Amino acid sequence: MKLCFQMLYPFTTESFGTLNRTIGFGFCSAMGRIGATIMPYIIFPLLEFGNFAVFLSFVTVSILGSFLSHLVPNDTLGKSLDSSKIRQ
């Protein structure tokens, strides 16, 4: 999971403004910690149905997350991100 986060970090710094980026990284960090905390309570009951149920739930959540991530607007599309042009 940390590798995915490290791969997305350079992309998000170029695509989103500072406020949206910091809110997103904070939310991502919080959800990762909450997910790691409640994961055993979800995974172990699913193991009673078999190993396939665990992977099926992961695939379902991953596809849903992928679809929802495409709905996030890109607020810097077509804008120059050169910091020397910003008035201070």
C-alpha positions in Angstrom: 0.0 0.0 0.0 2.8 2.4 0.7 4.3 1.7 -2.7 1.0 2.8 -4.3 1.0 5.9 -2.2 4.6 6.7 -3.2 3.7 6.3 -6.9 0.7 8.6 -6.6 2.5 11.3 -4.7 4.3 13.0 -7.6 1.2 12.8 -9.8 -1.0 14.6 -7.2 1.5 17.3 -6.6 1.3 18.3 -10.2 -2.5 17.8 -10.6 -4.1 19.4 -7.5 -3.7 22.7 -5.6 -2.2 22.8 -2.1 -5.4 22.8 -0.2 -7.0 19.9 -2.0 -3.7 18.0 -1.9 -3.2 18.4 1.9 -6.8 17.4 2.6 -6.5 14.4 0.3 -3.2 13.2 1.9 -4.6 13.6 5.4 -7.8 11.8 4.5 -5.8 9.0 2.8 -3.6 8.6 5.9 -6.5 8.6 8.3 -8.5 6.0 6.2 -5.4 3.8 5.9 -5.0 3.7 9.7 -8.7 3.1 10.2 -8.7 0.4 7.6 -5.8 -1.3 9.2 -7.6 -1.3 12.5 -10.9 -2.7 11.4 -9.5 -5.1 8.7 -9.2 -8.2 11.0 -12.9 -7.8 12.0 -13.9 -8.0 8.3 -11.4 -10.5 6.9 -11.6 -13.2 9.5 -15.4 -13.7 9.3 -15.0 -13.7 5.5 -12.6 -16.6 5.8 -15.4 -18.8 7.1 -17.0 -18.6 3.6 -13.7 -19.5 2.0 -10.6 -17.8 0.6 -12.4 -16.8 -2.5 -14.8 -14.5 -0.5 -11.9 -12.5 0.7 -10.5 -11.9 -2.8 -13.9 -11.2 -4.2 -14.5 -8.5 -1.6 -11.1 -7.0 -2.4 -11.9 -6.9 -6.1 -15.3 -5.4 -5.5 -13.9 -2.6 -3.3 -11.0 -2.0 -5.7 -13.3 -1.6 -8.7 -15.6 0.7 -6.8 -12.6 2.8 -5.7 -11.2 3.0 -9.2 -14.6 4.1 -10.5 -15.0 6.8 -7.8 -11.4 8.1 -8.3 -12.3 9.0 -11.9 -15.0 11.3 -10.6 -12.5 13.5 -8.8 -12.2 16.8 -10.7 -8.7 18.1 -11.8 -8.7 21.8 -10.7 -5.4 22.6 -12.4 -6.1 21.2 -15.8 -4.6 23.5 -18.5 -3.1 25.9 -15.9 0.6 26.7 -15.6 2.1 25.4 -12.3 5.3 27.4 -12.6 5.8 28.9 -9.1 7.8 31.9 -10.5 4.7 33.2 -12.2 2.7 33.3 -8.9 2.3 36.8 -7.4 3.3 37.0 -3.8 
